[in-house]
Amino acid sequence: MSNFSSIDLAQLVNVVGGLEVSGHGRVQVGTGGGEVDVDGTYKRTPYESCVAAVTSRPNWQPDEIRSTCGEPR
């Protein structure tokens, strides 16, 4: 028996979105360590966004990830 599975690319049509947030700010470094200026970017793929949406719903089930988001590449 194989542990591999396949997915039809048509199943990935529901995966949309993604996220990119950039910003500038100050971060506290340890207790009494002061602050530093930072520039940062946070990126999340459409697949990660889909999984986050599915798992944030009450009573979600693990099989809903594959049926809704497909599988990661």
NUFI-289344 format. One record per residue: x, y, z of N, C-alpha, C, O in turn. Coordinates in pm, whole numbers, always signed. Atoms other than C-alpha are relative to their C-alpha. Layout:
N
PT; X; Y; Z; X; Y; Z; X; Y; Z; X; Y; Z
...
! end
This chain:
73
PT; +85; -118; +0; +0; +0; +0; +89; +123; +0; +188; +129; +74
PT; -79; -122; +15; +135; +343; -96; -50; +109; +95; -169; +117; +124
PT; +36; -114; -84; +142; +647; +131; -21; +126; -83; -50; +232; -27
PT; +13; -116; +87; +123; +878; -169; -143; +16; -49; -215; -82; -67
PT; +131; -27; +57; -190; +1044; -296; +17; +105; -108; +119; +173; -115
PT; -8; -100; +105; -265; +1262; -593; -118; +95; +14; -218; +64; +80
PT; +108; -98; -4; -478; +1570; -637; -11; +62; -139; +89; +95; -202
PT; +25; -63; +129; -634; +1710; -949; +19; +150; +15; -29; +209; +112
PT; -25; -144; -9; -520; +2067; -1017; -129; +80; +6; -130; +191; +60
PT; +128; -70; -5; -885; +2163; -1060; -47; +18; +144; -124; +110; +174
PT; +38; -11; -140; -925; +2105; -685; +63; +122; +67; +18; +164; +173
PT; -68; -113; -60; -690; +2397; -618; -62; +134; -38; -14; +238; +5
PT; +60; -125; +43; -918; +2655; -780; -59; +80; +116; -77; +201; +105
PT; +56; -69; -116; -1064; +2737; -437; +106; +74; +82; +73; +155; +168
PT; -107; -60; -79; -724; +2843; -302; +35; +135; -59; +95; +145; -166
PT; -27; -137; +44; -700; +3219; -335; +51; +79; +118; +44; +34; +233
PT; -39; -88; -110; -559; +3502; -133; +150; +10; +15; +222; +35; -82
PT; -138; -26; -32; -227; +3519; +34; +4; +129; +81; -98; +197; +95
PT; -10; -116; -87; -101; +3795; +252; +142; +51; -1; +236; -27; +4
PT; -131; -63; -17; +187; +4039; +261; -19; +129; +76; -93; +218; +34
PT; +8; -119; -84; +229; +4296; +534; +142; +51; +22; +230; -23; +64
PT; -131; -61; -24; +523; +4537; +551; -19; +114; +98; -124; +178; +104
PT; +12; -109; -95; +597; +4785; +821; +132; +39; +63; +234; -27; +44
PT; -115; -53; -71; +839; +4984; +1031; -44; +25; +143; -155; +72; +167
PT; +36; -23; -139; +846; +5000; +1406; +118; -18; +93; +233; -30; +51
PT; -101; +19; -102; +1034; +4962; +1729; -33; -127; +77; -149; -155; +107
PT; +17; +126; -72; +1089; +4632; +1911; +80; +6; +129; +197; +47; +129
PT; -67; +6; -130; +1173; +4592; +2280; +92; -122; +0; +50; -232; -35
PT; -98; +108; -1; +1490; +4382; +2319; +28; -39; +145; +101; +30; +216
PT; -24; +51; -136; +1482; +4182; +2642; -38; +100; +109; -80; +212; +81
PT; +28; -86; -114; +1434; +4324; +2988; +113; +100; +16; +228; +62; +40
PT; -102; -104; -16; +1616; +4654; +3007; +97; +11; -116; +196; +83; -107
PT; -91; +0; +114; +1778; +4595; +2668; -23; +115; -96; +55; +134; -190
PT; +29; -112; +89; +1621; +4897; +2505; -85; -41; -119; -141; -150; -122
PT; +80; +23; +120; +1449; +4923; +2170; +86; +15; -124; +186; +87; -123
PT; -68; -13; +129; +1564; +4883; +1811; -105; +29; -106; -219; -16; -97
PT; +87; -25; +115; +1413; +5011; +1488; +6; -122; -91; +113; -179; -113
PT; +5; +114; +91; +1300; +4737; +1253; -88; +32; -121; -186; +105; -110
PT; +83; +2; +119; +1166; +4711; +900; -25; -147; -28; +69; -227; -27
PT; +27; +140; +22; +992; +4388; +825; -112; -24; -98; -194; +64; -125
PT; +105; +45; +89; +773; +4199; +584; -41; -140; +40; +44; -228; +58
PT; +55; +132; -31; +549; +3907; +669; -77; -45; -123; -163; +27; -173
PT; +70; +53; +118; +433; +3689; +379; -64; -134; +35; -8; -216; +107
PT; +70; +127; -18; +179; +3410; +379; -56; -40; -136; -118; +42; -205
PT; +45; +48; +132; +101; +3198; +73; -152; -17; -1; -215; -21; +104
PT; +143; +27; +8; -253; +3143; -55; -38; -130; +73; -143; -137; +137
PT; +30; +126; -69; -235; +2784; +77; -1; +21; +151; -92; -28; +219
PT; -4; -28; -144; -134; +2904; +426; -123; +79; +44; -179; +53; +151
PT; +119; -78; -32; -419; +3156; +419; -124; -89; +3; -210; -73; +89
PT; +113; +91; +5; -665; +2883; +322; -3; -89; +123; -108; -105; +185
PT; -7; +87; -119; -548; +2650; +600; -38; +79; +126; -109; +28; +212
PT; +34; -84; -116; -572; +2936; +852; -150; +25; +7; -208; +24; +115
PT; +145; -25; +3; -929; +3009; +741; -78; -125; +41; -173; -117; +119
PT; +70; +124; -32; -1036; +2644; +762; +15; -32; +149; -83; -66; +215
PT; -24; +38; -139; -877; +2584; +1103; -51; +102; +100; -54; +74; +220
PT; +56; -99; -92; -1026; +2902; +1248; -150; -20; +21; -209; +41; +110
PT; +143; +26; -15; -1380; +2772; +1201; -26; -94; +117; +53; -186; +142
PT; +33; +92; -110; -1548; +2609; +1500; -26; -141; -54; -86; -156; -161
PT; +27; +141; +33; -1559; +2228; +1484; +57; -46; -134; +2; -137; -196
PT; -59; +43; +127; -1333; +2201; +1178; +58; -140; +18; +93; -182; +128
PT; -55; +134; +1; -1212; +1854; +1082; +121; -4; -92; +124; +67; -193
PT; -122; +4; +81; -867; +1766; +941; -24; -28; -149; +47; +28; -233
PT; +23; +29; +141; -1012; +1625; +616; -52; +121; -77; -47; +123; -200
PT; +46; -122; +67; -1161; +1970; +544; +115; +78; -61; +95; +153; -157
PT; -115; -72; +56; -811; +2106; +480; +23; -45; -143; +36; +38; -233
PT; -24; +49; +136; -758; +1881; +180; -118; +27; -91; -98; +65; -207
PT; +116; -18; +87; -1115; +1909; +52; -21; +148; -36; -78; +179; -141
PT; +19; -143; +26; -1109; +2291; +75; +123; +63; -66; +110; +141; -160
PT; -123; -68; +43; -744; +2387; +16; +85; -82; -95; +176; -28; -158
PT; -88; +85; +79; -597; +2092; -171; +123; -37; +83; +116; -41; +206
PT; -125; +36; -69; -239; +1994; -86; +107; +101; -38; +105; +155; -149
PT; -106; -97; +33; +67; +2217; -67; +91; -55; -108; +104; -177; -125
PT; -94; +43; +105; +314; +2208; -352; +138; -10; +56; +231; -45; -17
! end
